[in-house]
Amino acid sequence: MLTYDLSKTDGAKYLKLYELIKKDITGGVIAAGEKLPSRRSFANNLGVSTVTVDNAYDQLLQEGYIYSLPKRGYFVEKINRITAPSSKLTGKAGGDKKEKLNIQGNSMFDPNPPVVYFDFSSNRPELSNFPFSVWARINRSVIADKSEELLKVSYSTGISDLRMAIARHLSSFRGMDVSPEQIVVGAGTEYLYGLIIKLLGKDKKYCLENPGYKKIRQVYDMEGIDYGFADLDDEGLSIRDLVRNKADVAHISPTHHFPTGVTTPITRRYELLHWAGAEDGRYIIEDDYDSEFRLRGTPIPTLQSIDNAEKVIYMNTFSKSLTSTIRISYMVLPPHLAAKFYEEFSFLSCTVSTFDQYTLAQFIAGGHFEKHINRMRIKYSKKRDKVLEIIEAILGEPGEGGYEIEENDSGLHFILKLNTKYSDSELEQRLLKKNIKISAVSDFYHGTKLENIGKFIFDYSNINLDKLPEALRILKKAASI
C-alpha cells in the first residue's frame, strides 16, 4: 500500500497527494501498469477523506498519468520519457549574455454579413465581464505615477514590469520556471507567429493540427512558409503524421485543442518532446490560449514546464481571459532562442502601447488578474451547468434526444454532436436562413472537407441564456432531431 504523510500539508490535501503520486510515477517508483489502491482503502490508510483521493486520482486521470478500467480500478500509464539535461535550466537567456539580457525596460470578412439572431459559436467574452472599475482606477494611477515612462518607446520584448508580472503569474498559476528575459510581448499572436518564423528561419517545415484554427494557416501563407498537416486522435497530434511530413516545427494547442476540445495526456506530451529532441532544429510551438478556464481540478501542466531540452516555445494571450480588444499576447522563448532574439531583434519596438503595458502589469501584479480569473471560472462553471440544463430541457436527454455532448472540462466551448440527416454545411445554411449561426468542426479541416461529421462548436462564453431556448427549438426543427 502506498503511504504518504499529508498531516503537515498546507492548502488542499488532494493537490499534495496528486503531486506525490505524480512524482513517484514519473520517477519510476510506481511502475507502468501497476494498480493503484482503491479509493476507500487508500483514504483509510492515509487518514483522509475519500473525496481527497477522488480529486487526486481525477487530476492524474485528466493529465493521462493513470487510466481506469471498469470495475477493476486505476492503473499507471506507460510514460515514455525524453532524454534531457539532468538539471533544470536556470531560465537565463544565454550565459555570456547575462548582462546584455538584464534590460529594463474565423471566417473571411463579409462586408454585408447577415443579421444574426443567435450565434452558438461566438467566442467573444461578455462585455459585462470586463473589470472596468479596477481597470479605470489603475489607468489613473499609471497616468499619475508613470507619466515620464509612458512617453518612452518600449523595448522590443516589452516593458520589464509587464514581463516580470507575467513570469510570476506563470510560476504561480502554470508551474513554469521562466525568467522575464525569456518573455516577448506583442500585439496579438499573429504578430508573434511572424516573429517566430523570422527567429527560426523560413527554411523550416511546419506542421499544423488538422482540424485547426485557420488564422494560423493564413499567417504562414502570408509568410511563404512550407507547412503540412497532422491529424488528431483522442490524444492530440499524431506523431506518425509529424514524421510523415518531415516537420521541423509542430504548432499545437495541447491543453484544449480548438475546435475538437481534445486535451493531450502526459504520455503523448512526452512523445512530442521526444520527437522534438530527436534532432537539432526541431521545436514545438505550444499555444495555451484558454488554459485559465479549466472548470474542474487544476490547470493541466504545460509542455514548457516539462521540457528540459529547450524545445518548446510557449504562447498565450489576454484576449480570451480579459477581452478580445486588448491585443496583448506573449511568448516564452527557450533561453538560447531568447539570446538570439536579443541579438538579432533588439532594434524593434514593442507593438503594444506603453500605456496598456503598464496598466496590465499593475493589474496582474496587484492580484486583480488572478481574482478576475477565479471569478470567471465560477461564473462560467455555473453558466455551463445552466446551458446543459436548458439543452436537456429542449432537446431531451443526451443519447435519447438525437444529440451528444463532448467535453473535457477545459476551455469555454464543447462539441454538440447531432444525429441529423443533413450534412454540416446544409444544416449551417438551414439555420442561417433563420438568422441562427453555428460553426461545424468540419469547417476547420484543412484540405478535403469532411461533410458529415455532425459535430458543432457550442461556445457558451457569450451565450444569451434568455434567447437560448428559442434558438435550440429552431435548431431542433432544422436538424429534424
Backbone hydrogen bonds, N-H to C=O, Kabsch-Sander energy under -0.5 kcal/mol:
donor,donor_aa,acceptor,acceptor_aa,energy
6,L,4,Y,-0.8
9,T,6,L,-1.3
16,K,12,A,-1.2
17,L,13,K,-2.7
18,Y,14,Y,-2.5
19,E,15,L,-2.3
20,L,16,K,-2.3
21,I,17,L,-2.5
22,K,18,Y,-2.5
23,K,19,E,-2.4
24,D,20,L,-1.9
25,I,21,I,-2.2
26,T,22,K,-2.8
27,G,23,K,-1.7
28,G,25,I,-1.1
29,V,24,D,-1.6
30,I,24,D,-1.8
31,A,29,V,-0.6
33,G,76,V,-2.7
34,E,31,A,-1.9
36,L,74,Y,-2.8
42,F,38,S,-2.6
43,A,39,R,-2.3
44,N,40,R,-2.3
45,N,41,S,-2.2
46,L,42,F,-2.2
47,G,43,A,-1.5
48,V,43,A,-2.1
53,V,49,S,-1.3
54,D,50,T,-3.0
55,N,51,V,-2.7
56,A,52,T,-1.9
57,Y,53,V,-2.9
58,D,54,D,-2.5
59,Q,55,N,-2.0
60,L,56,A,-2.1
61,L,57,Y,-2.6
62,Q,58,D,-2.5
63,E,59,Q,-1.9
64,G,60,L,-0.8
64,G,61,L,-0.6
65,Y,60,L,-2.1
66,I,60,L,-1.0
67,Y,75,F,-2.6
69,L,73,G,-2.5
72,R,69,L,-2.4
73,G,69,L,-1.9
75,F,67,Y,-3.1
76,V,34,E,-2.1
77,E,65,Y,-2.7
79,I,77,E,-0.5
80,N,78,K,-0.5
81,R,79,I,-0.7
84,A,82,I,-0.6
94,G,92,K,-2.2
97,K,94,G,-0.8
98,K,95,G,-1.5
101,L,97,K,-2.3
102,N,98,K,-1.0
103,I,101,L,-2.4
117,Y,115,V,-0.6
117,Y,435,N,-2.6
118,F,435,N,-1.6
120,F,118,F,-0.5
120,F,437,K,-2.8
122,S,119,D,-0.5
126,E,461,S,-0.6
129,N,126,E,-1.4
130,F,127,L,-1.3
132,F,130,F,-2.3
135,W,131,P,-2.6
136,A,132,F,-2.9
137,R,133,S,-1.9
138,I,134,V,-2.4
139,N,135,W,-2.4
140,R,136,A,-2.1
141,S,137,R,-1.8
142,V,138,I,-2.7
143,I,139,N,-2.3
144,A,140,R,-2.0
145,D,141,S,-2.8
146,K,142,V,-2.7
150,L,146,K,-2.5
151,L,147,S,-0.5
151,L,148,E,-1.0
152,K,149,E,-1.7
158,G,155,Y,-1.7
163,R,159,I,-1.9
164,M,160,S,-2.7
165,A,161,D,-1.9
166,I,162,L,-2.6
167,A,163,R,-2.2
168,R,164,M,-2.1
169,H,165,A,-2.2
170,L,166,I,-2.8
171,S,167,A,-1.8
172,S,168,R,-2.3
173,F,169,H,-2.9
174,R,169,H,-0.5
174,R,170,L,-1.6
175,G,171,S,-0.6
176,M,170,L,-1.9
177,D,175,G,-0.5
178,V,176,M,-1.1
182,Q,179,S,-2.1
183,I,180,P,-1.5
184,V,331,M,-2.5
185,V,157,T,-2.1
186,G,329,S,-2.5
188,G,186,G,-1.7
192,L,188,G,-1.4
193,Y,189,T,-2.7
194,G,190,E,-1.6
195,L,191,Y,-1.6
196,I,192,L,-2.4
197,I,193,Y,-2.2
198,K,194,G,-1.9
199,L,195,L,-2.4
200,L,196,I,-3.0
201,G,197,I,-2.0
204,K,201,G,-1.2
206,Y,204,K,-0.6
206,Y,226,D,-2.5
207,C,249,V,-2.2
208,L,228,G,-2.5
209,E,251,H,-0.6
210,N,230,A,-2.1
212,G,444,F,-2.5
216,I,213,Y,-1.0
217,R,213,Y,-0.8
218,Q,214,K,-2.0
219,V,215,K,-2.1
220,Y,216,I,-2.0
221,D,217,R,-2.5
222,M,218,Q,-2.2
223,E,219,V,-1.7
224,G,220,Y,-0.6
224,G,221,D,-1.1
225,I,220,Y,-2.5
226,D,204,K,-0.6
227,Y,225,I,-0.5
228,G,206,Y,-2.1
230,A,208,L,-2.7
232,L,210,N,-0.9
233,D,236,G,-2.3
236,G,233,D,-1.4
238,S,231,D,-2.1
242,L,238,S,-1.4
243,V,239,I,-2.3
244,R,240,R,-2.5
245,N,241,D,-2.2
246,K,243,V,-1.3
247,A,242,L,-1.9
248,D,205,K,-3.6
249,V,205,K,-2.0
250,A,283,Y,-2.2
251,H,207,C,-2.7
251,H,249,V,-0.5
252,I,250,A,-0.7
252,I,285,I,-2.6
257,H,262,V,-2.5
261,G,257,H,-2.7
264,T,254,P,-3.1
264,T,262,V,-0.5
266,I,63,E,-3.3
269,R,265,P,-1.9
270,Y,266,I,-2.3
271,E,267,T,-1.8
272,L,268,R,-2.4
273,L,269,R,-2.2
274,H,270,Y,-2.5
275,W,271,E,-2.3
276,A,272,L,-2.4
277,G,273,L,-2.4
278,A,274,H,-0.9
278,A,275,W,-0.8
279,E,276,A,-0.7
282,R,279,E,-1.2
283,Y,248,D,-2.3
284,I,311,K,-2.7
285,I,250,A,-3.0
286,E,284,I,-0.7
286,E,313,I,-2.9
287,D,252,I,-3.1
287,D,285,I,-0.8
288,D,286,E,-0.7
288,D,315,M,-2.8
291,S,288,D,-1.6
293,F,290,D,-1.5
294,R,292,E,-0.9
295,L,293,F,-0.7
295,L,409,D,-1.9
296,R,409,D,-0.8
302,T,174,R,-0.6
306,I,302,T,-0.5
306,I,303,L,-1.3
307,D,304,Q,-1.1
308,N,306,I,-0.7
313,I,284,I,-3.1
314,Y,312,V,-0.6
314,Y,332,V,-1.9
315,M,286,E,-2.7
316,N,330,Y,-2.3
318,F,328,I,-2.2
322,L,318,F,-2.1
323,T,318,F,-1.0
326,I,323,T,-1.5
327,R,325,T,-1.2
328,I,326,I,-2.2
329,S,186,G,-3.0
329,S,327,R,-0.5
330,Y,316,N,-2.6
331,M,184,V,-2.2
332,V,314,Y,-2.8
333,L,182,Q,-3.0
333,L,331,M,-0.6
337,L,334,P,-0.8
338,A,334,P,-2.5
339,A,335,P,-2.2
340,K,336,H,-1.5
341,F,337,L,-2.5
342,Y,338,A,-2.4
343,E,339,A,-1.7
344,E,340,K,-2.4
345,F,341,F,-3.0
346,S,342,Y,-0.5
348,L,345,F,-1.6
350,C,154,S,-1.3
357,Q,353,S,-2.1
358,Y,354,T,-2.4
359,T,355,F,-2.0
360,L,356,D,-2.7
361,A,357,Q,-2.5
362,Q,358,Y,-2.2
363,F,359,T,-2.0
364,I,360,L,-2.4
365,A,361,A,-2.8
366,G,362,Q,-2.1
367,G,364,I,-2.0
368,H,363,F,-1.1
369,F,363,F,-1.4
371,K,367,G,-1.9
372,H,368,H,-2.4
373,I,369,F,-2.6
374,N,370,E,-2.5
375,R,371,K,-2.4
376,M,372,H,-2.5
377,R,373,I,-2.6
378,I,374,N,-1.8
379,K,375,R,-2.3
380,Y,376,M,-3.5
381,S,377,R,-2.1
382,K,378,I,-2.1
383,K,379,K,-2.4
384,R,380,Y,-2.9
385,D,381,S,-2.0
386,K,382,K,-2.1
387,V,383,K,-2.7
388,L,384,R,-2.6
389,E,385,D,-1.9
390,I,386,K,-2.3
391,I,387,V,-2.6
392,E,388,L,-2.2
393,A,389,E,-1.9
394,I,390,I,-2.0
395,L,391,I,-3.3
396,G,391,I,-0.5
396,G,392,E,-1.4
399,G,403,Y,-3.1
400,E,397,E,-1.7
401,G,397,E,-2.0
404,E,417,K,-2.0
406,E,415,I,-2.7
407,E,405,I,-0.5
411,G,293,F,-1.0
414,F,458,F,-2.1
415,I,406,E,-2.8
416,L,414,F,-0.5
416,L,456,F,-3.0
417,K,404,E,-2.6
417,K,415,I,-0.7
418,L,416,L,-0.6
418,L,454,G,-3.0
419,N,402,G,-2.9
420,T,418,L,-1.3
421,K,479,A,-0.5
424,D,451,E,-2.8
427,L,423,S,-2.4
428,E,424,D,-2.3
429,Q,425,S,-2.2
430,R,426,E,-2.4
431,L,427,L,-2.3
432,L,428,E,-2.2
433,K,429,Q,-1.7
434,K,431,L,-1.4
435,N,432,L,-1.8
436,I,431,L,-2.4
437,K,118,F,-2.9
439,S,457,I,-0.5
441,V,455,K,-2.6
442,S,455,K,-0.5
443,D,440,A,-1.2
444,F,441,V,-2.0
445,Y,442,S,-1.4
451,E,449,K,-0.8
453,I,450,L,-0.5
456,F,416,L,-2.0
457,I,439,S,-2.9
458,F,414,F,-2.6
459,D,120,F,-2.3
459,D,457,I,-0.6
460,Y,412,L,-1.5
460,Y,458,F,-0.7
461,S,412,L,-0.7
462,N,122,S,-0.5
463,I,460,Y,-0.7
465,L,463,I,-0.9
468,L,464,N,-1.4
471,A,467,K,-2.3
472,L,468,L,-2.6
473,R,469,P,-1.9
474,I,470,E,-2.1
475,L,471,A,-2.3
476,K,472,L,-2.9
477,K,473,R,-2.1
478,A,474,I,-2.7
479,A,475,L,-2.6
480,S,476,K,-0.8
481,I,476,K,-1.9
